[in-house]
Amino acid sequence: MGEHSITGDAEKMKKTDKRILLSYPHMSGDELRLVKDAFESNWIAPLGPQVDAFEKETAAYAGVKSALALSSGSAAIHLGLRLLDVQAGDTVFCSALTFIASVAPAIYQNAVPVFIDSDEETWNMSPVALQKAFNDAVKTGKMPKCVIVAELYGQPPKMDEICAICDKYNVPILEDSAEALGAIYDGKKCGSFGKVGVYSYNGNKIITTSGGGMLISDDEQYIDKARFWSTQARDKAPWYEHTEIGYNYRMSNILAAIGRGQMLHLEERIDRRRSIYRKYKQELEKIPGIKLMPETPKCRSIQWLTAITVDKETTGKTFMDVINYLNDMNIESRPVWKPMHLQPYFMERNAKYFPHGEGDDASVSDKLFNTGICLPSASAMTDEEQEYVIETVKEAIAR
């Protein structure tokens, strides 16, 4: 570990001069080559051959028929909800433990989100809680228009169980794979389970276009309709004519070129992040009271972010004690997502929430939020940097 090593219990670690970030872009050089192609062909404005190629290559990778490159993952979710005919007053079942971008587009449509808890085996949507929500929907006569299934930190929930429940009630899935591009469940790529799927290329994702997203589907008519809406819903006429309202949601040719260069190295990035996860698991689970986010059975998680839980009763430390110490030692970390049912906006509106368990300790999402930490997981992080993070976590618990 070089300058970061510690040689005895009494000796304090030396603080690193370079801040170790949670997740940041990992460029290869192929991106610049493809961007140069776009410049040389003068395809700078939105759309162009790089966009077309990026869409085709992504659809082929995901194993679906069609894809649409957009300005963000949020835009993709919004268009997906419109495709599923989500309108004002409709109910949408949503994962509780996720980033608000999974849910906000439902508010854009003036729909009513209902939140579904996680289970402890995947940290993702609980089939048990989902069934509770459907039982309530049958009783009240208010069935959801769709279920937004978010895939936390690079892995899916128990998709076979969730798909079976949704199929039983004939309710479509919008699969939010913003954090899970490249993850596989039971031999099938994440993003391809739902009626529509979504990827994100934000700057901190496993690959990036600096900002952007992709909507994918096996229904080519869906993607054609979303394509129409994403370019201001311009009708086929010799002048600018509009019978519907659309959006300025398309990805530029330059950003698509970056994405194509990034895609060439996606599997390498996945391998590296999985290796980082294994190292954390090997070292940190030696500490009583520390557990890593488990990997879903039948799944290849991309381990976009490695997350741990800190049991206060065992360690004597809260998750914020550890986060604050890591920050003092120039390491970026953060709590896991604050669940949606605990967000002030939704609490003020008395949003429904269905927990996984029963009784006072029913909510898995609440427990994860009160104990969980995301650790630096960038594929460009060096072995020495990871060793420094590991030793700092150990010292945070021991001190």
C-alpha positions in Angstrom: 0.0 0.0 0.0 3.0 2.3 -0.1 2.4 5.7 1.6 -1.1 4.6 2.7 0.1 1.6 4.8 -0.2 1.3 8.6 2.4 -0.7 10.5 0.8 -0.9 14.0 -2.3 -0.3 16.0 -0.9 2.9 17.5 0.2 4.4 14.2 -2.4 6.5 12.3 -2.9 6.3 8.6 -1.4 9.0 6.5 -4.2 11.0 4.7 -4.1 10.8 1.0 -3.5 14.0 -0.9 -5.7 12.9 -3.8 -9.5 12.7 -3.1 -10.8 9.2 -3.9 -14.1 9.7 -5.6 -17.2 7.4 -5.5 -17.5 6.9 -9.3 -16.1 8.9 -12.2 -15.7 8.5 -16.0 -13.2 6.0 -17.3 -12.1 7.0 -20.8 -10.2 4.7 -23.2 -9.3 6.9 -26.2 -11.7 5.3 -28.6 -14.2 8.0 -27.6 -12.0 10.7 -29.0 -11.5 8.8 -32.3 -15.3 8.6 -32.8 -15.9 12.2 -31.8 -13.2 13.2 -34.3 -15.2 11.3 -37.0 -18.2 13.4 -36.1 -16.3 16.6 -36.3 -14.7 15.7 -39.6 -18.1 14.8 -41.1 -19.6 18.0 -39.6 -22.3 16.1 -37.8 -22.3 18.3 -34.8 -25.9 19.2 -34.3 -28.4 16.7 -32.7 -28.9 13.4 -34.6 -26.6 11.9 -37.2 -24.9 8.6 -38.0 -23.3 8.2 -34.6 -26.7 8.4 -32.9 -28.1 5.8 -35.4 -25.2 3.5 -34.8 -25.3 3.9 -31.0 -29.0 2.9 -31.0 -28.5 -0.1 -33.2 -25.4 -1.3 -31.1 -27.2 -0.8 -27.8 -30.3 -2.7 -29.0 -28.2 -5.6 -30.2 -26.3 -5.6 -26.9 -29.5 -5.7 -24.8 -31.1 -8.3 -27.1 -34.1 -6.1 -28.1 -35.4 -4.9 -31.4 -35.2 -1.2 -31.0 -33.6 1.7 -29.0 -33.8 5.4 -28.8 -30.9 7.7 -27.7 -32.1 10.5 -25.5 -30.9 13.4 -23.4 -31.2 11.6 -20.1 -32.4 8.5 -18.3 -35.2 10.7 -16.8 -36.3 11.6 -20.3 -36.4 7.9 -21.2 -38.6 7.1 -18.2 -40.9 10.0 -19.0 -41.4 8.8 -22.6 -41.8 5.2 -21.3 -44.7 6.3 -19.0 -46.4 8.1 -21.9 -46.0 5.0 -24.1 -47.7 3.0 -21.3 -50.6 5.5 -21.3 -49.9 6.8 -17.7 -52.2 9.8 -17.2 -53.3 12.2 -14.5 -54.7 10.3 -11.5 -53.3 6.9 -12.6 -51.5 4.8 -10.0 -47.9 3.7 -10.7 -46.1 1.2 -8.4 -42.5 2.2 -7.9 -39.4 0.9 -6.1 -39.0 2.7 -2.8 -35.2 2.4 -2.5 -34.0 4.4 -5.5 -33.1 7.8 -6.8 -35.9 10.2 -7.3 -35.4 10.2 -11.1 -37.1 6.8 -11.1 -40.2 8.4 -9.7 -40.3 12.1 -10.8 -41.5 11.4 -14.3 -44.7 9.9 -12.9 -45.3 13.2 -11.2 -44.7 14.9 -14.6 -47.7 12.9 -15.8 -49.7 13.9 -12.7 -49.8 10.2 -11.7 -49.9 8.9 -8.1 -46.8 6.8 -7.1 -47.2 3.9 -4.6 -44.0 2.7 -3.1 -42.8 -0.9 -2.8 -40.3 -1.9 -0.2 -37.0 -3.9 -0.9 -36.1 -7.4 0.4 -33.0 -8.1 2.3 -31.7 -10.7 -0.2 -31.4 -8.2 -3.2 -32.0 -4.7 -1.7 -34.4 -4.3 -4.6 -38.2 -4.5 -5.1 -39.6 -7.2 -2.8 -42.0 -9.6 -4.5 -43.7 -10.0 -1.1 -44.4 -6.2 -0.8 -45.4 -6.0 -4.5 -48.0 -8.7 -3.9 -49.3 -6.8 -0.9 -49.7 -3.7 -3.1 -51.6 -5.7 -5.8 -53.9 -7.3 -3.1 -54.7 -3.7 -1.9 -55.3 -2.6 -5.5 -57.7 -5.4 -6.1 -59.6 -4.6 -2.9 -59.8 -0.9 -3.7 -60.4 -1.3 -7.5 -57.5 0.9 -8.3 -55.1 -1.1 -10.4 -51.7 0.5 -11.4 -51.1 1.5 -15.0 -47.5 0.1 -14.7 -44.8 -1.0 -12.3 -41.4 0.9 -12.4 -38.8 -1.6 -11.2 -35.5 0.1 -10.4 -32.3 -1.9 -10.4 -30.2 -0.7 -7.4 -26.4 -0.2 -7.7 -26.1 -2.4 -10.8 -28.2 -5.5 -10.1 -31.9 -6.5 -10.6 -34.4 -7.8 -8.1 -36.0 -11.3 -8.3 -37.2 -10.6 -11.9 -38.9 -13.9 -12.4 -41.1 -13.5 -9.4 -41.8 -9.8 -10.2 -42.6 -10.6 -13.8 -44.9 -13.4 -12.8 -46.9 -11.1 -10.4 -47.2 -8.4 -13.0 -48.2 -10.9 -15.7 -50.9 -12.3 -13.4 -52.6 -8.8 -13.2 -51.7 -7.9 -16.8 -49.8 -4.8 -15.7 -46.7 -3.8 -17.8 -43.2 -3.2 -16.3 -41.1 -0.2 -17.0 -37.6 -1.5 -16.2 -35.3 1.3 -14.8 -31.9 -0.1 -15.6 -30.2 3.3 -15.2 -27.7 1.8 -12.8 -27.5 -1.7 -14.4 -26.4 -1.5 -18.0 -24.7 -4.8 -18.6 -26.2 -6.7 -15.7 -27.7 -10.1 -16.5 -30.5 -12.0 -14.8 -31.0 -15.7 -15.6 -29.2 -15.3 -18.9 -31.1 -12.2 -20.0 -29.8 -8.6 -20.1 -31.3 -6.2 -17.7 -33.5 -3.6 -19.4 -35.0 -6.2 -21.7 -37.5 -7.7 -19.2 -40.0 -4.8 -19.2 -42.4 -3.6 -21.9 -39.8 -0.7 -22.0 -36.4 -0.4 -20.5 -34.2 2.5 -19.6 -30.4 3.1 -19.4 -28.5 6.2 -18.1 -25.2 7.6 -19.3 -24.7 10.1 -16.6 -21.1 11.0 -15.7 -21.0 8.6 -12.8 -22.4 5.6 -14.5 -20.5 2.5 -15.6 -20.2 4.1 -19.1 -21.0 7.7 -19.9 -21.8 10.1 -22.7 -21.3 12.9 -20.1 -25.1 13.0 -20.0 -27.7 11.0 -21.8 -30.0 8.0 -21.7 -31.6 5.2 -23.8 -35.1 3.9 -24.1 -35.3 0.3 -25.4 -38.1 -2.1 -26.3 -39.0 -5.1 -28.3 -42.0 -3.1 -29.6 -40.7 -1.1 -32.5 -43.9 0.9 -32.8 -43.3 2.0 -29.2 -39.9 3.3 -30.0 -41.1 5.0 -33.2 -43.8 6.8 -31.2 -41.3 7.9 -28.6 -38.9 9.0 -31.4 -41.7 11.3 -32.7 -42.4 12.7 -29.2 -38.7 13.3 -28.5 -38.3 15.6 -31.5 -41.1 18.0 -30.5 -43.7 15.8 -32.1 -43.3 17.4 -35.5 -45.9 16.0 -38.0 -45.0 15.0 -41.5 -45.8 18.2 -43.3 -43.8 20.8 -45.4 -44.0 23.2 -42.6 -43.7 22.9 -38.8 -47.1 21.3 -37.8 -48.0 19.7 -34.5 -51.1 17.8 -33.5 -49.4 16.6 -30.3 -47.1 18.1 -27.7 -43.6 16.6 -27.6 -40.2 17.3 -26.1 -36.6 18.3 -27.0 -35.3 15.0 -25.7 -32.8 13.7 -28.3 -29.2 12.9 -27.8 -26.6 14.8 -29.9 -24.3 13.1 -32.5 -21.2 14.1 -30.4 -22.5 12.5 -27.2 -23.5 9.3 -29.1 -19.9 9.1 -30.4 -18.6 9.2 -26.9 -21.1 6.5 -25.9 -20.1 4.2 -28.8 -16.4 4.5 -27.7 -17.4 3.7 -24.1 -19.5 0.7 -25.2 -16.4 -0.9 -26.7 -15.0 -1.3 -23.2 -18.2 -2.0 -21.2 -17.3 -5.6 -20.4 -13.9 -4.6 -19.2 -15.5 -2.0 -16.9 -17.9 -4.6 -15.5 -15.1 -7.0 -14.9 -13.1 -4.3 -13.0 -16.1 -3.2 -10.8 -16.9 -6.8 -10.0 -13.3 -7.3 -9.0 -13.5 -4.3 -6.7 -16.6 -5.7 -5.1 -14.9 -9.0 -4.5 -11.9 -7.3 -2.8 -14.2 -5.3 -0.6 -16.2 -8.4 0.4 -13.0 -10.4 1.1 -11.6 -7.7 3.4 -14.5 -5.9 4.9 -16.7 -8.8 5.8 -13.9 -9.9 8.2 -15.1 -7.1 10.4 -17.9 -8.1 12.7 -21.0 -6.0 11.9 -20.0 -5.1 8.3 -22.0 -6.7 5.4 -21.9 -6.1 1.7 -25.0 -5.7 -0.5 -25.6 -9.3 -1.5 -25.8 -10.4 -5.2 -29.1 -11.5 -6.5 -29.3 -15.2 -7.2 -29.2 -16.1 -10.9 -27.7 -12.6 -11.6 -24.5 -11.1 -12.8 -24.5 -7.7 -11.1 -22.3 -5.0 -12.6 -21.5 -3.8 -9.1 -21.8 -0.2 -10.2 -21.4 0.9 -6.6 -20.3 -1.4 -3.8 -22.5 -0.8 -0.7 -22.1 -2.0 2.8 -24.1 -1.9 6.0 -22.7 -1.0 9.4 -24.4 -2.6 12.4 -24.2 -0.1 15.3 -24.8 -2.6 18.0 -21.9 -4.8 16.9 -19.4 -2.1 15.7 -20.2 0.7 18.1 -20.3 3.1 15.1 -23.1 4.5 13.0 -23.0 4.6 9.3 -22.5 8.4 9.5 -19.6 7.9 11.8 -17.9 5.9 9.1 -18.9 8.3 6.3 -17.6 11.3 8.2 -14.3 9.6 9.0 -13.9 8.6 5.3 -14.5 12.2 4.3 -11.9 13.4 6.8 -9.4 11.1 5.2 -10.3 12.5 1.7 -12.5 9.6 0.6 -15.9 10.3 -0.9 -18.7 8.0 0.3 -22.4 8.5 0.8 -25.5 6.9 2.4 -27.6 4.6 0.3 -30.6 6.3 -1.4 -33.1 7.8 1.0 -36.3 5.8 0.3 -39.0 7.6 -1.6 -41.7 7.1 1.1 -39.4 9.1 3.5 -38.9 12.0 1.1 -40.7 15.1 2.4 -42.5 15.7 -0.9 -44.2 12.3 -0.7 -44.7 12.3 3.0 -46.6 15.5 2.8 -48.9 13.9 0.2 -49.4 10.7 2.3 -48.1 8.4 -0.4 -48.9 4.8 0.1 -46.0 2.4 1.0 -46.0 -1.4 1.3 -43.3 -2.8 3.5 -41.7 -6.2 3.0 -42.3 -7.4 6.6 -44.8 -7.0 9.4 -44.8 -5.1 12.6 -42.6 -2.3 13.9 -39.5 -3.5 12.0 -41.3 -4.2 8.7 -39.5 -1.8 6.4 -36.3 -3.2 4.8 -35.7 0.1 3.0 -35.7 2.0 6.2 -33.1 -0.3 7.8 -30.9 -0.1 4.8 -31.0 3.7 4.7 -30.1 3.8 8.4 -27.1 1.5 8.0 -25.9 1.7 4.4 -22.8 3.3 2.8 -21.7 3.4 -0.8 -18.0 3.1 -1.2 -15.7 4.3 -4.1 -16.1 1.8 -6.9 -14.8 3.5 -10.1 -13.3 1.1 -12.6 -10.3 3.5 -12.9 -9.6 3.3 -9.2 -6.2 1.8 -8.5 -5.5 -1.2 -6.3 -3.6 1.1 -3.9 -6.5 3.4 -3.7 -8.9 0.6 -2.9 -6.5 -0.7 -0.2 -6.5 2.8 1.3 -10.3 2.8 1.4 -10.4 -0.6 3.0 -7.8 0.3 5.7 -9.6 3.6 6.4 -12.9 1.7 6.9 -11.2 -0.6 9.3 -9.7 2.3 11.2 -13.1 4.1 11.3 -14.6 1.1 13.1 -11.6 0.4 15.4 -10.9 4.0 16.6 
